[in-house]
Each structure stands twice: as structure tokens, then as C-alpha cells.
Amino acid sequence: MQDLNIGLIGYGFAGATFHAPLIGAVPGLALAHVASSRPDVVHAALPKARVHADPQALIDTPDVDVVVIATPNESHHPLARQALLAGKHVVVDKPFTLTVAEAEDLAQLARARGRLLSVFHNRRWDNDFLTVRQQIESGVLGEINTFISTLDRYRPAVRVRWREDGAVPGAGTLFDLGPHLIDQALLLFGMPRRVLADLGAQRTGASATDYFHLVLGYDGGLRVILHAGSVVRLPGPRFAVHGRLGSLVKHGFDPQEDALRAGRTPGDGDWGLDAESAYAELVLDRDGAPVSTRVPTLAGAHHAYYRGLREAIVHGAPSPVTAEDGVAVMRVIEAAQRSAAEARMIPIE
């Protein structure tokens, strides 16, 4: 099996915690090059990788097949553009870009150059989302009328970092957590017809958005509610789905991020699994009476993204996440920004 050589730009939290171990878990991928300002850290973790001080030097390296961009959000568009112009396949961490115009520019350039361009929406492979998606697509809930996806955290102190600095383009939770929730919703239900959004900074000293509440409106009455708060000590359900035949409620969070932070890698026997106490509750109507059952959580598999990426490049399989998927997410984010700024519902063409 011939390896695809991966060049990773950025070895901060996203690069070190997610991309490097997930790439390493997929046969046929080799993390051969890293661009980072912390060569000692990279060498200690990845002794076989060649470290570049300059991202352009990595992009220009002939044996790099795929460039993975895990850098601050405002650099996504220029770095991805440089890599596509150099003839590389490209993966961009979420958010894809800062604007729809930037996202469309990259998608058009990738088509013109015949290169695969993908966005790292790894939470399509969260165990809770996989389970909820399976139940919705099985039809057990009937026609869905309300889908609620909540990603609350308790982080009351503002940290000194670019993600929480309102002066940095692309900072704040709408760009950090929003793409996860939006992408999952679009995967299930497609593009909404309208968006209503409330964005806020609730923590003392916060200069970037740390709270958002989006309502996506669809024809037929479906409402999708996407919510994230940063000062929530006792989170409610991660998902609540209501249909004509019943409801599904799922508490808890997918364990893969915590496992990766702890230095574990995919392939462990219990990777991506839930405790029985975290199984979803399914309540169906039976002749006017509620009947409750527990739904075992499917195994999560973030590394499936990179497995799918290799299959797409080497064997022509569908991309695990397309550039067009990334453009769609940016359309919703831009509509949400307009909605909050203008205090009105924004239609999406």
C-alpha cells in the first residue's frame, strides 16, 4: 500500500490533538512534514517528520501530497489557496474560511485545478450524532418537527488566546463550535430557508461571542435549534429530537476528544463507546401512552474522516466532506451574523 504523504501546517491544539493522531491511525497515510514554530515539540512527538519553519516551504515540498491546514482561522483562505495553486490536495480545519466569498473562491479554484478540497468536520463521526442520525433515518420517530442540538460548556474565565479575542477575525464560539452544529444539521436536513440568530458575550471581560442561539427554519414547519453557552455548570441534553411518533433525548458528550487529549489513539477496544448510563432515551407513542426504551450508542470514529479522505484521493470514492459542504456552513454563519446584527430573520436563497 503506497502512503500518501501528509503535510500538516500548524501544531497547536487542533494539529497536535486531532489531526496528527487521527492521520497516524489510518493505514496508507504518512505524516511526513509539519510546519510549526515549535520544532522541539514536533520532533518529540513525531520524530520521523520533517519540520519546516515556513508554511510555504512545506507547500513547495515535492513529496507532499496533501496539505492539512490547522492554523488560526484568518489564515485558512490564504494558505489553502497557496496549496491549491501548488497542485496539492487540501484539508482545512473548521471553520472553512471567514466568509462565503472566501469559501467559494477556494471551491472554484479546487475544481479548476482538479484537486480534492475538504473541510475537517470530524464531528460527523461523534458517537452521539451517529446514533441520533441512525434513529432519524430509520423513521422510528416519524416526520421530525423539532431538532435541538446543544453544546454547552462551563468556562467562566476568559482565556488569553486568539480564539477568545474579539479583535481577531474568526474568534468566538460561532466560528469555533458553530461549524460543528451547523454541519451536522445540514447533513440531516439540508439547507434551511431562513435563519434567526442571537449572539452574545456573557462572560466578564469577554470580547468575542461566547453564546449563540440559532433557529433554522425549514418548509413544512421543521425547526432546528442550535445552541452553545460558555457558563453552563449543568448541561442539559446534547440532542433532543421530536417527531410525530415520539422523541429521542441524548445526554453526555462524545468521548473521543477527551481520549485524544489523554494521549489515546483510535483502535483501542473501547474507542468511541459510551457507558450504558449515557444511552439515549427513546419514547414512542403506543395508543396514547408513552413507551420508553434505551438506545445503545454507536461507536464514534473521528479517524473515519481521514480513512475516507484517502479513499477519495486514491480510489475516487466520494469525499468525506466536500468543499461545497464547507461553503454551505459558511452561508449559515453569515446569515446568523446578519440576523444578530439586524435583529431579524434572514432568508437564504
C-alpha positions in Angstrom: 0.0 0.0 0.0 1.6 3.3 -1.1 1.4 6.0 1.5 0.0 9.5 0.8 2.4 12.0 2.3 0.6 14.5 4.5 2.0 17.9 5.3 0.4 19.5 8.4 0.6 23.2 8.8 0.1 24.2 12.5 0.9 22.1 15.5 -1.2 23.9 18.1 -4.2 22.3 19.8 -6.0 21.2 16.7 -2.9 19.9 14.9 -1.5 18.1 17.8 -4.7 16.8 19.5 -6.8 15.9 16.4 -5.0 15.8 13.1 -1.7 14.2 14.0 -3.1 11.2 15.9 -6.0 10.7 13.5 -3.8 10.7 10.5 -1.5 8.3 12.3 -4.4 5.9 12.9 -5.1 5.4 9.2 -3.0 2.9 7.2 -1.8 4.4 3.9 -1.3 7.9 5.3 2.1 9.2 6.5 2.5 12.4 8.4 5.8 13.3 6.8 6.0 17.1 7.1 4.9 19.6 9.7 5.1 23.4 9.6 5.4 24.8 13.1 7.1 27.5 15.1 7.7 24.8 17.8 10.1 22.3 16.2 11.2 20.8 19.6 7.6 19.9 20.4 7.0 18.4 17.0 10.3 16.4 17.0 9.4 15.0 20.4 6.0 13.8 19.3 6.8 13.0 15.6 10.5 12.0 15.4 10.2 10.9 11.7 8.5 14.1 10.5 10.5 16.9 8.8 9.7 20.2 10.4 9.5 23.5 8.4 9.6 26.9 9.9 7.7 28.4 7.0 4.3 27.1 5.7 5.2 27.9 2.1 8.3 25.7 2.4 6.1 22.8 3.3 3.7 23.6 0.5 6.5 23.7 -2.0 7.9 20.3 -0.9 7.5 18.0 -3.9 6.7 14.8 -2.0 3.7 16.4 0.0 0.5 15.0 -1.5 -2.0 16.5 0.9 -1.7 19.8 2.9 -3.7 19.9 6.1 -4.3 23.4 7.5 -4.7 23.6 11.3 -3.9 27.3 11.8 -5.8 30.3 13.2 -9.0 30.9 11.2 -8.0 34.0 9.4 -5.1 32.2 7.7 -7.3 29.4 6.3 -8.1 31.0 3.0 -4.6 32.3 2.0 -2.9 29.1 3.0 -5.4 26.8 1.2 -5.2 29.0 -1.9 -1.4 28.7 -1.9 -1.6 24.9 -1.5 -4.1 24.5 -4.3 -2.1 26.7 -6.6 0.9 24.4 -5.8 -1.2 21.4 -7.0 -1.8 19.9 -3.6 -4.9 18.2 -2.2 -6.1 20.3 0.8 -7.8 19.7 4.1 -8.9 22.8 6.0 -9.8 22.7 9.7 -13.2 24.2 10.6 -14.3 26.9 10.1 -13.6 26.6 6.3 -13.0 30.3 5.9 -14.2 33.6 7.4 -16.6 34.5 4.6 -18.8 32.8 1.9 -16.8 34.7 -0.7 -13.5 33.1 0.5 -15.1 29.7 0.6 -16.5 29.9 -2.9 -13.1 31.2 -4.2 -11.4 28.1 -2.8 -14.1 25.7 -4.1 -13.8 27.2 -7.6 -10.0 27.0 -7.5 -10.0 23.4 -6.4 -12.4 22.5 -9.3 -10.2 24.4 -11.8 -7.1 22.7 -10.5 -8.6 19.2 -10.3 -7.6 18.9 -6.6 -9.6 17.5 -3.7 -10.5 20.2 -1.2 -12.2 19.1 2.0 -13.2 20.6 5.4 -12.4 18.8 8.7 -15.9 18.3 10.1 -14.8 15.4 12.3 -17.9 15.6 14.5 -20.0 13.9 11.8 -18.4 10.8 13.4 -19.2 11.7 17.1 -20.9 8.7 18.7 -23.9 10.7 19.8 -24.5 12.2 16.4 -24.1 8.9 14.6 -26.7 7.4 16.9 -29.2 10.3 16.5 -28.7 10.2 12.7 -29.4 6.5 12.6 -32.6 6.8 14.6 -33.9 9.7 12.5 -33.1 7.9 9.2 -34.7 4.7 10.5 -38.1 6.5 10.6 -38.8 5.4 14.1 -39.6 9.0 15.2 -41.8 9.7 12.1 -41.6 13.1 10.5 -39.3 15.4 12.5 -40.7 18.7 13.7 -38.0 19.9 16.1 -34.3 19.1 16.3 -32.3 20.7 19.2 -28.5 20.4 19.3 -26.8 22.0 22.3 -23.1 22.2 23.1 -22.8 24.0 26.5 -19.6 24.2 28.5 -18.6 25.7 31.8 -15.6 28.0 31.1 -16.5 31.2 33.1 -13.0 32.7 32.8 -11.9 34.3 29.5 -8.6 32.8 28.5 -5.8 34.8 26.8 -5.8 33.2 23.3 -6.8 34.2 19.8 -10.0 32.1 19.9 -11.4 34.4 22.6 -10.0 37.7 21.4 -12.7 39.8 19.7 -10.1 41.8 17.8 -9.0 38.6 15.9 -11.1 37.8 12.8 -12.9 34.5 13.2 -12.7 34.4 17.0 -15.6 33.4 19.2 -17.9 30.3 19.6 -19.9 30.9 16.4 -16.8 30.1 14.4 -15.4 27.6 16.9 -18.4 25.4 17.9 -20.9 26.7 15.3 -19.5 24.9 12.3 -19.8 21.5 14.1 -23.5 22.0 15.0 -24.4 23.6 11.6 -22.7 20.9 9.6 -24.5 18.2 11.5 -27.8 19.9 10.9 -27.2 20.4 7.2 -26.2 16.8 6.8 -29.5 15.7 8.3 -31.9 18.2 6.9 -30.2 20.2 4.1 -30.1 24.0 3.8 -32.7 25.9 5.7 -34.9 28.6 4.1 -34.3 31.2 6.9 -32.0 31.8 9.9 -32.8 33.7 13.1 -29.8 34.2 15.5 -28.9 35.7 18.8 -25.2 36.2 19.5 -23.7 37.4 22.8 -20.7 37.8 25.1 -21.9 36.7 28.5 -18.7 36.3 30.5 -17.0 39.2 32.4 -14.3 40.6 30.1 -15.4 38.7 27.0 -14.8 40.5 23.8 -15.8 37.7 21.4 -19.0 35.8 21.1 -19.3 33.1 23.8 -23.1 32.4 23.4 -25.2 31.7 20.3 -28.7 30.6 19.7 -29.7 29.8 16.1 -33.1 28.8 14.8 -33.0 27.3 11.3 -36.4 27.4 9.6 -37.5 24.8 7.0 -40.6 24.4 4.9 -43.2 22.2 6.5 -42.7 23.5 10.0 -39.4 21.9 10.9 -37.3 23.9 13.3 -33.6 23.2 14.0 -32.3 24.9 17.2 -28.5 25.1 17.6 -27.2 26.5 20.9 -24.0 27.0 22.8 -23.2 28.7 26.1 -19.9 29.1 27.9 -21.2 29.5 31.5 -23.4 26.4 32.0 -22.5 24.3 35.0 -25.1 21.7 34.5 -25.7 21.0 30.8 -29.0 19.7 29.5 -29.3 17.1 26.7 -26.8 17.2 23.9 -29.6 16.3 21.5 -33.4 16.4 21.7 -35.3 15.2 18.6 -39.1 15.3 18.4 -41.2 13.7 15.7 -44.8 12.8 15.1 -44.3 9.3 16.5 -42.1 10.1 19.5 -39.0 11.8 21.0 -35.3 10.9 21.4 -33.1 12.6 24.0 -29.3 12.1 24.4 -27.2 13.3 27.3 -23.5 13.5 27.6 -20.7 14.2 25.1 -18.8 12.1 22.7 -15.6 10.8 24.5 -13.1 11.0 21.6 -11.7 14.5 22.2 -11.0 13.6 25.9 -9.4 10.4 24.8 -7.2 12.2 22.3 -6.2 14.8 24.9 -5.2 11.9 27.2 -2.9 10.5 24.5 -5.0 7.6 23.5 -5.4 6.7 19.8 -8.2 5.1 17.7 -8.0 1.4 17.7 -8.4 0.9 21.4 -11.0 -1.7 22.1 -13.5 0.8 23.7 -12.7 3.7 21.3 -15.7 6.0 20.9 -18.0 3.9 23.1 -20.5 5.2 25.7 -21.3 3.9 29.2 -24.7 2.3 29.3 -25.8 5.2 31.6 -25.3 7.6 28.7 -27.5 5.8 26.2 -30.2 7.8 24.6 -33.8 7.6 25.7 -36.4 6.8 23.0 -40.0 7.5 23.9 -42.7 6.4 21.4 -46.4 6.8 21.5 -48.3 3.5 21.8 -52.1 4.0 21.7 -51.8 7.3 23.5 -49.4 6.0 26.1 -45.6 6.7 26.2 -43.3 3.7 25.9 -39.7 4.3 26.8 -36.6 2.3 25.7 -32.8 2.9 25.8 -30.9 3.2 22.5 -27.2 1.9 22.7 -24.8 4.5 21.4 -22.9 3.6 18.2 -19.1 3.8 18.3 -17.6 7.1 17.4 -14.9 7.2 14.8 -13.2 10.5 14.1 -10.5 8.7 12.2 -13.1 7.7 9.6 -12.7 11.2 8.1 -9.1 10.5 7.2 -9.9 7.0 6.0 -12.5 8.5 3.7 -10.1 11.1 2.5 -7.6 8.5 1.4 -10.2 6.5 -0.4 -11.4 9.7 -2.2 -7.9 10.6 -3.4 -6.5 7.1 -4.1 -9.7 5.3 -5.3 -12.0 8.1 -6.4 -14.6 7.5 -3.7 -16.8 10.4 -2.6 -15.1 12.9 -0.4 -15.9 12.5 3.3 -16.7 16.3 3.4 -16.8 18.3 0.2 -15.8 21.9 -0.4 -19.5 22.6 -1.2 -20.4 21.3 2.3 -18.0 23.9 3.7 -19.5 26.7 1.6 -23.0 25.8 2.9 -21.9 26.0 6.5 -20.4 29.5 5.8 -23.7 30.6 4.3 -25.5 29.8 7.5 -22.8 31.5 9.6 -23.0 34.7 7.5 -26.8 34.6 7.7 -26.6 34.2 11.5 -24.2 37.2 11.8 -26.6 39.3 9.7 -29.6 38.2 11.7 -28.0 39.1 15.0 -26.7 42.5 13.7 -30.1 43.4 12.1 -32.3 41.8 14.8 -34.4 40.0 12.1 -34.8 36.7 10.4 -32.6 36.3 7.3 -33.8 34.3 4.3 -31.3 32.0 2.5 -31.6 31.7 -1.2 
